[in-house]
Amino acid sequence: MPYSNKREVWPVMLTPFTATGSVDYAALGELIEWYIGKGVSGLFAVCQSSEMFYLSLKERVEIARFVKQKSSVPVIASGHVSYDANEQLDELNRIADTGADAVILITNRMALEGEGGDVWLRNLEAILNGIDSSVALGLYECPYPYKRLLSTNELKYCAASGRFRFLKDTCCDISVIKDRLATLKGSRLDLFNANTATLLMSLQSGAAGFSGVMANFHPELYTWLVKNAPEKPREASIVQAALTMCSYIEKQVYPVNAKYHQTTIGNFNSYYTRTKDHSSFSALDKDEVSQMAHLIDWVKEMLGIE
């Protein structure tokens, strides 16, 4: 399968907070402009990196609306966190009302851990019946509170429905990704890889691009890779290797480290998070983030990447 014509980068957005824990909309505006200035194709708001499970419904809706209003690129949003079916529909329809270009369903919301595909498909169908058919939809294999990877049958159903446009794939397995791309061939549902190590191979197999946490550190290199890989294979392999090594920083305290990085470049005033204890972020952690940034600058300079 050849490269996709799309080859896009969609960062999973952070939510900046003040030092006292409220949403910092001034910093969020700076973040939006920073992403766009790095050449991204769109923004994924109100996702796990946004700490959506720790945001009120009012905050989730307000953030999605703010990002859509401030962004000059398309915006997709989730905020799909509830267990109750009626509450899920309320969440999803309120996000749709913000004007988001697509509303993203979390795959682990349609069935409890251990429940089978029949339950998942039945609950998905109920959700689809409760959302206006004009609303574009997407899917995200969010790892919290548990990761539910789509089966081939579930993926075929979603593709055949014609309602889905975006899949944030978190399987981290190139053989599975290739099988999924074959399943999606000819449909309107595009696969975006969240995993850095398999990114170049997935692009070579027809993936539509990248949507992962590392775009909160250096989205410009991901943008360069997805756009230039077909014409510059040698340089692309170098960029891929550097990005893979840098992605190990995810094993630190995320999203604290990403927010700390945003403070070092002037976008955030605080690296407070609701999901993790930001005070546990050590001097060594900070130094590792700084050294990663130096490495990325060197790679960009070596390859002449703006």
N, C-alpha and C positions, 0 to 999 in steps of 0.2 A: 504494500500500500504506500503511495507517495505521500510527501508532506501535505498537510492541509493548507488551503489557501488562507486560513485565518491566522494561526500562529500568534496568539494574543496572551497578554499577562493581565490577570485580575487579582490584585492584592486582596487578602482577607484583612479587613480594616481593624485597626486598634481603636479603642475608645479612650481618649485622654480624660483623666480626672484631675481635679484640683487636689491639693494636699489634704483637704478635708473630705474628699470622696465624691463630690458632685461632678457631673459631666462638664468638661471644660470646652465649651463650644468655640471659643476663640482658637484654641489649640487644634480642635477638630478641623476648623477652616484652614489652618496652616497645613495640616496633614493632607487634606484633599489636594491643595495646590502642589504640595511636594510630590505626591504620587503622579499627578498629571504631568508635572514638569519632568519626570523621569520616563515619560513615554508610555505609560500603561494604557491599555485599551478600554478598561472599565474598572469599576470598584464593587467589591462584595462587602456590603455594610451589614451590621447586626448579625454577625456570625460568632463562632466560638472565640476567635481572637478578639472580637469586640466585647467578650465577657457577657454574651447575651443571656446566659442562664442566671446571671447576677444583676440583670437590669430589670426594672419594672416594665410592664407592658407600655405604660405612658412613655418611659424613656426610650424603649425600643422603637416606638412609632415616631417619636420626636427626632431621634437620631436618623432614622431612615429618611424622613421628610427633609431634614436639614441637608443631608448628603446629596439627595436628589436635587434640591434647589441650588446648591452651591457648585455642583459638579458640571463640567463641560463634556464629560464622557458618560456613557451609560452606567446605570447603577442597578445592581441586583441586591436583594435583602432577604433575610430570613426572620429571625425572632421567633421561630417555631419551637417552643420549649415545653409546652404543657403535655400532660398525659391524657386529660379528659378530651374527648372528641369534639365537644361543642366549644370548649375553650381554644382548642387548636384552630378551629375554623374562624373563630373571632380574631385570633392573632393574625392568621394569614390574610384575612380580608381587610383588616386594618392596615397591614403592611401594603397590600395592593392599593389601598386608597391613598397612600403617600405618593403614588405615581411612579414607583419603582418599575424599572424596565422588565424585571422578572421577579417572581416571588419564589424563594427557595425552600423546599420541603426537606426536613431532616429525616434521613432514612430510619433512624431508630425510634422515631415517634409513632410510626404506624403499627408497631408490634412490640410487645415486651420481650426482653431477652429470653430466648428459649422457645418462643412461639414461632410457628411455621410460616411458610410463604403464603398459605391460604388465608391466614389471618391478616398478614401484611397487605395482600392484594385487596381483600375485602374492605379493610380500613382505608386504603388509598382510594378506592373507588368512591367511598362515602365522602372523602375530602374533595375529590374532583367534582362530585355532584354539588358540593356546597360553595364552589368558587366559580365565578363567571368564566365562561369558556374563552372570553377574549383576553384573559389574564395569562401571560406567558409564565411558565413554571420551570423550576430547576430542582435538582436533587443534590444533597450533600451528605456524604458518608461520614458524619461527624463522629469522632471517637468517644465523645462524652454524652451520656453516662455509660454507654457501651457502644462499640463499633458494630454496625450492621452493614456488611457489604452486600450489595445487590446480587442476587442470583441471575443467571442468564435468562430465566423465565421472567423474572421481575423486570429486568432491563428491556426485554423484548416488548413487554406490555406497555411500559412507559414510552418507548420509542414509537410503537404502533398507535398510541393514543393521539399523537400529533401535538400534544400540549406542552411537551417538555423541550427546552432549548439548551440546558446547561447541566452538566454532571461534574461535580467536584469529586474526582476519584481519589480515594485514599487507600487503595489496596496495596500499593508499594510493591507490585509484582508485575514485571514486564510481560510475562506470559499471559497473565490474566488481562492486562491492558490490551494486548494484541487481540485476544479473543473478544473482548468487549468492543473494540473498534470494528472488528468484523461483524459483530451483531448489529452495531449502529450504522453500518454503511448504508447510505441512501436515505437515512432518516434526517430529521431536523435537530436531533439531539447530539450536541457536541461534548466531547470528553476533554476535561481540563485536569491535568495531572497535578496533584498536591505534593508529590514526592520529588525531591531534587535529584537523587541518585539515578532514577530511571527516566529523567526528563528528556534527554537527548534521544534516547532509544524510542521513547514514546512519540516524540515529534517525527522521527524518521518513519514511524509506523502509522502516522496520520492523526495523532492527537491535535486538538485545536489550540493547546497552549498550557500555561501554568497558572495555578491558583493555589498558592501556599504561603506559609508563614514567613519564609525568608524574603519575600518581596517587601517586608517591613524593614529590612536592613539595606538592601541594594537592588531595588527593582530595575534599575537601568541595565544591570548585567543580564538579568532574565529577559528583559526586552530585547537586548542585543542578541542573545542566544536564539530566541524563537524566531527573530526576523532574519538572521544571517546564517543560520546553520546550513541551509542547502547550498549556498554559494561559497561558504568559507569553512569547509569541514575540519581542517586542521586547527584553525583558531577556535572553532566551536568545541572541539574535544578538550582544548586547554581550559576554556571557560567552564565547560561542564565539570572538569576535574576540580577546579578551584571552588566552584559553587558547592560541589558535594562535600569537600573538606570543611568549608565554612558552615554548612548546614548542621554539622555536629554541635553547633552552639545551641541548637534546639534542646539539647539535653541539659542545659542550664535551667534557670528558673524563668520559663516563658509564661506570660508575656512581659514579665518584669524587664528582662534583658532588652527586648525590642523597645520598650518605653524608655529605658535608660539611654539607648542609642538615640532615640528621638530627642532626648534632652541635650545630648552632646552636639546635635546639629541645629539646635535652636527652635525646634517645632513644639516641644512640650516643656512645661515648667515643672512637671512632677512625673515620677515613674510609679506613682501609687496605683495599685490594682485592687480589685475586689476579690479576685480568685486566688491570689498568692500573697504571702507576707513579703512586701517589697523590702522590708528592713533586713531580710536574710540575704539580700544581694550583696556579696562581699567585695572587698577591694580586688581580689583575684578575678572574680567574675567581671568586674568593670574593665580590668586590664585585658582580659581575653577579648571582650567586645571591641576595645580600642585597637588591639593588634589585628583583629579580623578586618576592621575598617582600613587599616594601613595596607593589608594584603590586597584588598579589593581595589584600592587606589592604584597599586602597582600593576595589577592585571589590566586595569583600564588604560593606564599609561603605556604599557608594553604593547597593547593591541591597538592603540589609538582610538579607544572608545570614549566618546563624549559622555 
